[in-house]
Amino acid sequence: MALPALFRFPDPVNEVSARLVAGGVLVLALVTLVFQLPWLVIPLAYGFVARALTGPTLSPLGQFVTRVVVPRLPVAPRPVPGPPKRFAQAIGATLTVSAAVAHFAFGFTTAAYVLVGLVVVAAALESLVGFCLGCWIFARLMRVGIIPESVCEACNDISRRRPLAA
């Protein structure tokens, strides 16, 4: 049974968009921590859940980046496989929903901030250096057989990878 179009994650994903969304997440997560605004965990969590389910479709940040920012940039799209990016969004969703539950259900604000701190690290790596921590974990799980190769055939097709800069 096929999923409704709304719940299809894009494959491939434009890495330019992914890095810019990560930049937005980085800013929001840093504001959450620096100004100690735990309520901002709610939009962070919503964004990750929305992007994990639908890519940019239900994510205001994803829509802004893909429809407004990226089309105005003089940068060519850089397609990368979608499944690792979806996995990364799911990790972000897990961290931010856990942070929301920790703070709002149990009053564990410090634990919530630690979880948001992990999001800061991952978002900074993605947006600033182009290293997707979730994608790296995804690749390791594929290598040991926890994630079947059929989940991301493009991940195993070396001809689809972009060449490294010399």
C-alpha positions in Angstrom: 0.0 0.0 0.0 1.4 3.4 -1.1 1.5 6.3 1.3 -0.5 9.4 0.4 1.5 12.0 -1.4 1.5 14.2 1.7 3.6 11.6 3.6 6.2 10.9 1.0 9.6 12.0 1.9 11.6 13.5 -1.1 14.3 11.3 -2.6 16.7 12.7 -3.6 17.0 15.6 -1.2 18.7 18.9 -2.2 21.6 19.1 0.2 21.6 22.9 -0.2 18.1 23.0 1.3 19.0 20.5 4.0 21.9 22.6 5.1 19.9 25.8 5.2 17.1 24.2 7.2 19.8 22.9 9.6 21.0 26.6 9.9 17.5 27.6 10.9 17.3 24.8 13.4 20.7 25.8 14.8 19.5 29.4 15.3 16.3 28.4 17.0 18.0 25.8 19.2 20.7 28.3 20.2 18.0 31.0 21.1 16.3 28.3 23.1 19.4 27.7 25.2 21.0 31.1 25.4 17.8 32.9 26.4 16.5 29.9 28.4 13.2 29.7 26.5 12.0 26.1 26.9 8.7 26.8 25.1 10.7 27.1 21.9 11.2 23.3 22.1 7.6 23.0 20.8 8.2 24.6 17.4 11.6 22.7 17.2 9.9 19.4 17.9 7.0 20.2 15.5 9.5 21.1 12.7 11.4 17.8 13.1 8.3 15.7 13.3 6.8 17.4 10.2 10.1 17.0 8.2 10.5 13.4 9.3 7.0 12.6 8.1 6.7 14.8 4.9 10.1 16.4 4.2 9.5 20.2 3.8 5.7 19.8 3.0 4.3 20.5 6.5 7.4 22.3 7.9 7.2 26.2 7.9 11.0 26.3 7.9 11.3 23.7 5.2 8.7 25.5 3.0 10.5 28.9 3.5 13.9 27.4 2.6 12.7 25.3 -0.4 10.3 27.9 -1.9 11.8 31.2 -1.0 15.5 31.0 -0.1 17.0 28.3 -2.3 15.4 29.5 -5.6 17.0 32.9 -5.1 20.5 31.5 -4.5 23.1 31.2 -7.3 23.9 27.6 -6.2 23.2 24.5 -8.2 21.1 21.8 -6.4 23.1 19.0 -4.9 21.0 15.9 -4.8 21.7 13.3 -2.0 19.7 10.2 -1.1 16.6 10.9 1.0 16.5 8.0 3.4 19.5 9.1 5.5 18.2 12.6 5.7 14.8 11.3 6.8 16.6 9.2 9.5 18.4 12.4 10.6 15.1 14.2 10.9 13.7 11.4 12.9 16.6 11.6 15.3 16.0 15.3 15.7 12.3 14.6 16.3 13.2 12.0 19.0 15.5 14.5 20.7 13.2 17.5 20.6 10.0 15.6 21.5 11.9 14.0 24.4 13.1 17.5 25.4 9.5 18.7 25.4 8.3 15.8 27.5 11.2 16.2 29.9 10.4 19.8 30.5 6.6 20.0 30.2 5.6 16.6 31.7 8.3 16.1 34.3 9.9 19.6 34.9 13.3 18.3 33.9 14.4 21.5 32.3 18.1 20.8 32.5 17.6 17.4 30.7 15.6 19.2 28.1 18.4 21.7 27.5 20.9 18.9 27.2 18.8 17.3 24.5 18.5 20.6 22.7 22.3 20.9 23.1 22.7 17.7 21.1 20.5 19.2 18.4 22.8 22.2 18.4 25.8 20.0 17.8 24.2 18.1 14.9 22.6 21.2 13.3 26.0 23.0 13.5 27.8 20.1 11.9 25.2 19.9 9.1 24.8 23.6 8.4 28.3 24.8 8.9 30.5 21.9 7.7 28.1 19.8 5.6 28.5 16.8 7.9 25.2 15.1 8.6 25.6 13.2 11.8 22.3 11.3 11.3 23.4 10.3 7.8 26.7 9.0 9.2 24.8 6.9 11.8 22.4 5.7 9.1 25.4 4.5 7.0 27.0 2.7 10.0 23.6 1.0 10.7 23.5 -0.1 7.1 27.0 -1.4 7.2 26.3 -3.7 10.2 23.0 -4.8 8.7 20.5 -3.2 11.1 19.1 -1.1 8.2 18.7 -3.2 5.1 20.4 -2.1 1.9 17.0 -2.0 0.2 16.1 1.0 2.3 18.6 3.1 0.4 19.9 1.5 -2.7 21.3 4.9 -3.8 23.5 4.9 -0.6 25.3 1.8 -2.0 25.5 3.1 -5.6 28.9 4.8 -5.7 28.2 6.2 -9.2 25.4 8.4 -7.7 27.8 10.1 -5.2 29.2 13.4 -6.0 32.9 13.6 -6.4 35.0 15.0 -3.5 36.6 18.3 -4.1 40.3 17.9 -4.9 
